[in-house]
Amino acid sequence: MKNNNFLKNLKDFKITNKLRFWLIPPIVILVVAFIVILSISVVNGSAADGFNIGIDFEGGTLLSVTLGEEAHSTNANYDKHVSQITKAIESHGVTVSYVQTSSGSTTATDALQFRYTNSSENADVIFDTNEKIVASVRALYPDLGESDIAYDTIGKTAANDLLEKAAIALVVTLVLILIYIIIRFEPVSGIVAVLLTIHDAIIMFCLTVMFRIQINSSYVAAAITIIAYSINNTIVIFDRCRETIKPIKNAKSINYIEIGDEAVKSTMTRSIYTTFTTLVTVAMLAIFGSVTMREFVVPIIIGLFVGFYSSVFLATPIWAKLSYAMDGLRLKRLARKAAEEGNKEVVIYDKKPSKEEKGDNAEGTQAEKKAKKKPQQNVWVNPKKKNTQFKKKK
């Protein structure tokens, strides 16, 4: 019963006319992420470390040494392990740029990961160097098993090629979404949908950086998944808006704020339930899945929250703002066109016309009072002249 009351109160909450308020959380996240990236980049002397870019896109080698509980910074032997392994790696002419702890399926499989640049672009030279590094580290930990010391490496050329393909995949996804939305709905909805998609990608990236989740090919796959998922919620809301506007699209004025609130209200329960059920499923994969699976799933969990926020709290406010702006431009264009054609019935005022300009009579006063009840329309009708509109310039 309490749950139903909560959903009812949430649905009755006005959303569409509070755009400035809903923009505060994304702005705060952007600022915090910028500070985190700048701080880590300055301390480590590498922008790649600030963004926590994986070797998939940066190139280099990632060496993992499984040490269990001692791989965590809270352990007394942590600094000792980091120091001696770093010295063993750098003794072969490479530089360690980043050290982090990787959580395994159990505490016993937690590992220290050391990222360093490749000593050459030649694959054979890279292989020989990495094998020597593994031998040096194994000499420090002779009791570790064969799979407890392992490395992954990728060349700079391959990394750049992968990064380029990832960028193309994201751009193509955005373009196809824009084309579909414009065909399915109208330009304003298409523009808003793409803006929200870009918002989701940026905020998801910022939160990923803040939580120090590695940006690699798994992250790109997760980002594309979230883009497709979050746009679905937005489309459902815009579909409700379209159904409401369709019977009144030729009206002189449309209250987009009320239409937006009604659309969010009618889809709120669906949005909450679908996001929650998806979140539960994905969370199970994060808890019981492998390390590789977790790299893909954790960004999706972040993206689910970001996508829900944008589709519910940003979609209709931005849509209403742009719709009012487009209507204003359309009315102004029609009025000027009519004036150029010699139709003196159309007048444009720089401010709301006075009673003397509009004609002070009982009928006119009633029409004005009705118009004043909807100040967001910014349109006044002169009852003495048919097809005469007074447009307020901002």
C-alpha positions as CSV (number, residue, x, y, z in Angstrom):
1,M,0.0,0.0,0.0
2,K,2.8,2.4,0.9
3,N,4.6,1.5,-2.3
4,N,1.5,2.4,-4.3
5,N,1.2,5.7,-2.5
6,F,4.8,6.5,-3.2
7,L,4.4,5.9,-6.9
8,K,1.2,7.9,-7.0
9,N,2.9,10.9,-5.3
10,L,5.9,10.5,-7.6
11,K,3.6,10.6,-10.7
12,D,1.7,13.6,-9.4
13,F,5.0,15.6,-9.0
14,K,5.4,18.3,-11.6
15,I,8.5,17.7,-13.7
16,T,8.3,19.5,-17.1
17,N,8.6,23.1,-15.8
18,K,11.7,22.5,-13.6
19,L,14.4,22.1,-16.2
20,R,17.0,24.2,-14.3
21,F,16.6,22.1,-11.2
22,W,17.0,18.8,-13.1
23,L,20.2,20.1,-14.8
24,I,22.0,20.5,-11.5
25,P,23.0,16.9,-10.9
26,P,24.6,16.4,-14.4
27,I,26.5,19.7,-14.0
28,V,27.8,18.6,-10.5
29,I,28.9,15.2,-12.0
30,L,30.7,16.9,-14.8
31,V,32.6,19.3,-12.4
32,V,33.6,16.5,-10.0
33,A,34.7,14.2,-12.9
34,F,36.8,17.1,-14.3
35,I,38.5,17.6,-11.0
36,V,39.2,13.8,-10.6
37,I,40.6,13.5,-14.1
38,L,42.8,16.7,-13.7
39,S,44.1,15.7,-10.3
40,I,45.1,12.1,-11.3
41,S,46.6,13.3,-14.6
42,V,48.8,15.9,-12.8
43,V,49.9,13.4,-10.1
44,N,50.7,10.6,-12.5
45,G,51.9,12.8,-15.4
46,S,49.6,11.0,-17.9
47,A,46.2,11.9,-19.3
48,A,45.5,8.3,-20.0
49,D,45.8,7.6,-16.2
50,G,43.4,10.4,-15.5
51,F,40.8,8.9,-17.8
52,N,41.8,5.3,-16.7
53,I,42.0,4.3,-20.4
54,G,42.8,0.6,-20.8
55,I,45.4,-0.9,-23.0
56,D,42.7,-1.6,-25.6
57,F,42.8,2.1,-26.6
58,E,46.2,3.3,-25.2
59,G,48.4,0.4,-26.2
60,G,50.9,-1.3,-23.8
61,T,51.0,-4.2,-21.5
62,L,49.0,-5.1,-18.4
63,L,50.7,-7.5,-16.0
64,S,48.6,-9.2,-13.3
65,V,50.0,-10.7,-10.2
66,T,47.5,-12.6,-8.0
67,L,48.3,-11.9,-4.3
68,G,44.9,-12.4,-2.7
69,E,44.3,-10.1,0.4
70,E,47.8,-8.6,0.1
71,A,46.7,-7.0,-3.2
72,H,44.7,-4.4,-1.3
73,S,46.1,-1.1,-0.2
74,T,44.8,-1.7,3.4
75,N,47.2,-4.7,3.8
76,A,50.5,-4.1,5.6
77,N,52.5,-5.7,2.8
78,Y,50.8,-3.8,-0.1
79,D,53.5,-1.1,-0.5
80,K,56.3,-3.8,-0.4
81,H,54.7,-5.8,-3.2
82,V,54.1,-2.7,-5.3
83,S,57.7,-1.5,-4.9
84,Q,59.5,-4.7,-5.6
85,I,57.3,-5.7,-8.6
86,T,57.7,-2.2,-10.1
87,K,61.5,-2.4,-9.8
88,A,61.5,-5.9,-11.4
89,I,59.4,-4.5,-14.4
90,E,61.4,-1.3,-14.9
91,S,64.7,-3.2,-14.8
92,H,63.9,-4.3,-18.4
93,G,63.7,-0.8,-19.8
94,V,60.0,0.0,-19.5
95,T,58.1,2.4,-17.2
96,V,55.2,1.5,-15.0
97,S,52.5,4.1,-15.5
98,Y,49.7,2.8,-13.3
99,V,49.1,0.3,-10.5
100,Q,45.7,-0.9,-9.5
101,T,43.9,-3.7,-7.6
102,S,41.7,-6.0,-9.6
103,S,39.0,-7.9,-7.7
104,G,38.5,-11.5,-8.7
105,S,35.6,-13.8,-8.1
106,T,36.9,-14.4,-4.6
107,T,39.3,-12.5,-2.3
108,A,41.9,-15.2,-2.9
109,T,42.0,-14.3,-6.7
110,D,42.4,-10.5,-6.2
111,A,45.5,-9.3,-8.1
112,L,47.8,-6.3,-8.5
113,Q,47.8,-5.0,-12.0
114,F,50.8,-3.0,-13.5
115,R,50.4,-1.1,-16.7
116,Y,53.5,-0.1,-18.7
117,T,54.4,1.0,-22.2
118,N,55.7,-1.4,-24.7
119,S,59.5,-1.3,-25.3
120,S,59.1,-1.5,-29.0
121,E,56.5,-1.6,-31.9
122,N,58.0,-4.9,-33.0
123,A,55.8,-7.8,-31.8
124,D,58.8,-10.2,-31.2
125,V,60.6,-7.6,-29.1
126,I,57.5,-7.0,-27.0
127,F,57.0,-10.7,-26.5
128,D,60.6,-11.3,-25.4
129,T,60.6,-8.3,-23.0
130,N,57.3,-9.4,-21.4
131,E,58.6,-13.0,-20.9
132,K,61.7,-11.6,-19.2
133,I,59.5,-9.5,-16.9
134,V,57.4,-12.5,-16.0
135,A,60.5,-14.5,-15.2
136,S,61.8,-11.6,-12.9
137,V,58.5,-11.4,-11.1
138,R,58.2,-15.1,-10.7
139,A,61.7,-15.1,-9.1
140,L,60.2,-12.9,-6.4
141,Y,57.2,-15.1,-5.9
142,P,58.2,-18.7,-6.6
143,D,55.2,-20.2,-4.8
144,L,52.7,-18.6,-7.2
145,G,51.1,-20.8,-9.8
146,E,51.5,-20.6,-13.6
147,S,48.3,-18.6,-14.1
148,D,48.9,-16.3,-11.1
149,I,51.3,-14.2,-13.1
150,A,49.9,-13.2,-16.6
151,Y,49.9,-10.3,-19.0
152,D,47.9,-8.9,-21.8
153,T,49.5,-6.7,-24.5
154,I,48.4,-4.7,-27.5
155,G,50.4,-2.6,-29.9
156,K,49.9,1.2,-30.4
157,T,48.7,0.7,-34.0
158,A,46.1,-1.9,-33.0
159,A,45.0,0.3,-30.1
160,N,44.5,3.3,-32.4
161,D,42.5,1.2,-34.9
162,L,40.3,-0.1,-32.1
163,L,39.7,3.4,-30.8
164,E,38.7,4.7,-34.2
165,K,36.3,1.8,-34.8
166,A,34.7,2.4,-31.3
167,A,34.2,6.1,-32.1
168,I,32.6,5.2,-35.5
169,A,30.3,2.8,-33.8
170,L,29.1,5.4,-31.3
171,V,28.6,8.1,-34.1
172,V,26.7,5.7,-36.4
173,T,24.5,4.7,-33.5
174,L,23.6,8.4,-32.8
175,V,22.9,9.1,-36.5
176,L,20.6,6.1,-36.9
177,I,18.7,7.1,-33.7
178,L,18.2,10.6,-35.0
179,I,17.0,9.4,-38.4
180,Y,14.5,6.9,-36.8
181,I,13.1,9.5,-34.3
182,I,12.6,12.2,-37.0
183,I,10.8,9.7,-39.3
184,R,8.8,8.2,-36.4
185,F,7.9,11.5,-34.6
186,E,9.1,15.0,-35.6
187,P,12.3,17.1,-35.6
188,V,12.0,18.5,-32.0
189,S,11.7,15.0,-30.6
190,G,14.6,13.8,-32.7
191,I,16.8,16.6,-31.5
192,V,15.9,16.0,-27.9
193,A,16.5,12.3,-28.2
194,V,20.0,12.8,-29.6
195,L,20.8,15.4,-26.9
196,L,19.7,13.0,-24.2
197,T,21.7,10.2,-25.8
198,I,24.8,12.4,-25.8
199,H,24.0,13.3,-22.2
200,D,23.8,9.7,-21.2
201,A,27.1,8.8,-22.9
202,I,28.9,11.8,-21.3
203,I,27.5,11.4,-17.7
204,M,28.0,7.6,-17.9
205,F,31.6,8.2,-18.9
206,C,32.1,10.8,-16.1
207,L,30.7,8.4,-13.4
208,T,32.9,5.6,-14.8
209,V,36.0,7.7,-14.5
210,M,35.0,8.9,-11.0
211,F,34.6,5.2,-9.8
212,R,37.9,4.4,-11.6
213,I,36.4,1.8,-13.9
214,Q,38.7,1.1,-16.8
215,I,37.7,2.5,-20.2
216,N,38.2,-0.3,-22.7
217,S,36.3,-2.2,-25.4
218,S,34.0,-3.7,-22.8
219,Y,33.0,-0.2,-21.7
220,V,32.2,0.8,-25.4
221,A,29.9,-2.2,-25.7
222,A,28.2,-1.3,-22.5
223,A,27.8,2.3,-23.6
224,I,26.1,1.3,-26.9
225,T,23.9,-1.1,-25.0
226,I,22.8,1.7,-22.6
227,I,22.2,4.2,-25.5
228,A,19.8,1.7,-27.1
229,Y,18.1,0.9,-23.8
230,S,17.6,4.5,-22.5
231,I,16.4,5.8,-25.9
232,N,13.6,3.2,-25.6
233,N,12.2,4.9,-22.5
234,T,12.4,8.3,-24.1
235,I,10.6,7.1,-27.2
236,V,7.7,5.7,-25.0
237,I,7.3,9.2,-23.4
238,F,7.4,11.0,-26.7
239,D,4.9,8.6,-28.1
240,R,2.5,9.6,-25.3
241,C,3.2,13.3,-26.1
242,R,2.4,12.7,-29.8
243,E,-0.8,10.9,-29.1
244,T,-2.0,13.9,-26.9
245,I,-0.9,16.5,-29.5
246,K,-2.3,14.8,-32.6
247,P,-6.0,15.8,-32.1
248,I,-5.0,19.5,-31.3
249,K,-2.0,20.0,-33.5
250,N,-3.8,22.8,-35.5
251,A,-4.8,24.7,-32.3
252,K,-3.5,28.3,-31.9
253,S,-1.7,27.3,-28.8
254,I,-0.6,24.1,-27.1
255,N,0.3,23.7,-23.4
256,Y,3.4,21.5,-23.8
257,I,4.1,21.6,-20.1
258,E,0.9,19.9,-19.1
259,I,1.3,17.4,-22.0
260,G,4.8,16.6,-20.9
261,D,3.8,16.1,-17.3
262,E,0.9,13.8,-18.3
263,A,3.2,11.8,-20.5
264,V,5.7,11.2,-17.7
265,K,2.9,10.5,-15.3
266,S,1.4,7.8,-17.5
267,T,4.8,6.1,-18.1
268,M,6.4,6.5,-14.7
269,T,5.4,3.1,-13.3
270,R,6.5,1.4,-16.5
271,S,9.9,3.2,-16.4
272,I,10.5,2.3,-12.7
273,Y,9.6,-1.4,-13.1
274,T,11.5,-2.0,-16.3
275,T,14.6,-0.3,-14.9
276,F,14.4,-2.2,-11.6
277,T,13.9,-5.6,-13.2
278,T,16.8,-5.0,-15.6
279,L,19.0,-3.7,-12.7
280,V,18.3,-6.9,-10.6
281,T,19.4,-9.1,-13.5
282,V,22.5,-7.2,-14.3
283,A,23.4,-6.9,-10.6
284,M,23.4,-10.7,-10.4
285,L,25.9,-10.9,-13.2
286,A,28.1,-8.3,-11.5
287,I,28.1,-10.3,-8.2
288,F,28.5,-13.8,-9.5
289,G,30.2,-13.2,-12.9
290,S,33.8,-13.2,-13.8
291,V,36.2,-10.2,-13.8
292,T,35.7,-9.8,-17.6
293,M,31.9,-9.9,-17.2
294,R,32.1,-7.4,-14.4
295,E,34.0,-4.9,-16.6
296,F,31.0,-5.0,-19.0
297,V,28.2,-5.1,-16.4
298,V,29.2,-2.4,-13.9
299,P,29.1,0.4,-16.6
300,I,25.7,-0.9,-17.6
301,I,24.5,-0.5,-14.0
302,I,25.7,3.1,-14.0
303,G,24.1,3.7,-17.4
304,L,20.7,2.3,-16.2
305,F,20.5,5.0,-13.5
306,V,21.7,7.7,-15.9
307,G,19.2,6.6,-18.7
308,F,16.3,6.5,-16.2
309,Y,17.1,10.0,-15.0
310,S,17.4,11.6,-18.4
311,S,14.3,10.0,-19.9
312,V,12.1,10.9,-16.9
313,F,13.5,14.2,-15.7
314,L,15.1,15.8,-18.7
315,A,13.2,14.5,-21.8
316,T,9.9,16.4,-21.4
317,P,11.4,19.7,-20.0
318,I,13.8,20.1,-22.9
319,W,11.1,19.0,-25.4
320,A,8.6,21.6,-24.0
321,K,11.2,24.4,-24.2
322,L,12.1,23.6,-27.8
323,S,8.5,23.1,-28.8
324,Y,7.5,26.6,-27.4
325,A,10.5,28.1,-29.2
326,M,9.6,26.4,-32.5
327,D,6.0,27.6,-32.2
328,G,7.2,31.1,-31.6
329,L,9.4,31.1,-34.6
330,R,6.6,29.6,-36.7
331,L,4.1,32.3,-35.6
332,K,6.6,35.0,-36.3
333,R,7.4,33.7,-39.7
334,L,3.7,33.4,-40.7
335,A,3.0,36.9,-39.4
336,R,5.8,38.4,-41.4
337,K,4.9,36.5,-44.5
338,A,1.3,37.7,-44.2
339,A,2.5,41.3,-43.7
340,E,4.8,41.2,-46.7
341,E,1.8,40.0,-48.8
342,G,-0.1,43.1,-47.8
343,N,-2.4,41.4,-45.2
344,K,-2.8,44.2,-42.7
345,E,-4.8,42.0,-40.4
346,V,-1.6,40.6,-38.9
347,V,0.3,42.8,-36.4
348,I,3.5,42.0,-34.4
349,Y,4.1,43.9,-31.2
350,D,7.4,44.2,-29.3
351,K,5.4,44.0,-26.1
352,K,1.9,43.0,-25.0
353,P,-0.5,45.4,-26.8
354,S,-2.4,47.9,-24.7
355,K,-6.1,48.2,-24.4
356,E,-6.1,51.2,-26.8
357,E,-4.2,49.2,-29.4
358,K,-6.5,46.2,-29.1
359,G,-9.8,47.9,-28.6
360,D,-11.3,48.3,-25.2
361,N,-14.7,46.7,-25.2
362,A,-16.5,44.0,-23.1
363,E,-15.9,41.3,-25.6
364,G,-12.3,42.1,-26.0
365,T,-11.8,42.2,-22.2
366,Q,-13.2,38.7,-21.8
367,A,-10.9,37.4,-24.6
368,E,-7.9,39.0,-22.9
369,K,-8.8,37.4,-19.5
370,K,-9.0,34.0,-21.1
371,A,-5.7,34.6,-22.8
372,K,-4.1,35.7,-19.5
373,K,-4.9,32.4,-17.9
374,K,-2.3,30.8,-20.1
375,P,0.7,33.1,-19.9
376,Q,3.1,30.6,-21.4
377,Q,1.3,30.9,-24.8
378,N,2.4,34.5,-25.3
379,V,-0.3,35.0,-27.9
380,W,-3.2,37.4,-27.8
381,V,-6.2,37.6,-30.2
382,N,-7.9,40.8,-31.2
383,P,-11.7,40.1,-31.2
384,K,-12.3,43.0,-33.7
385,K,-10.2,41.5,-36.4
386,K,-10.3,38.0,-37.7
387,N,-7.1,36.1,-38.0
388,T,-5.2,38.8,-36.1
389,Q,-2.5,37.6,-33.8
390,F,-0.3,39.6,-31.4
391,K,3.0,37.9,-30.8
392,K,5.1,38.9,-27.8
393,K,8.8,39.2,-28.6
394,K,11.2,38.1,-25.9
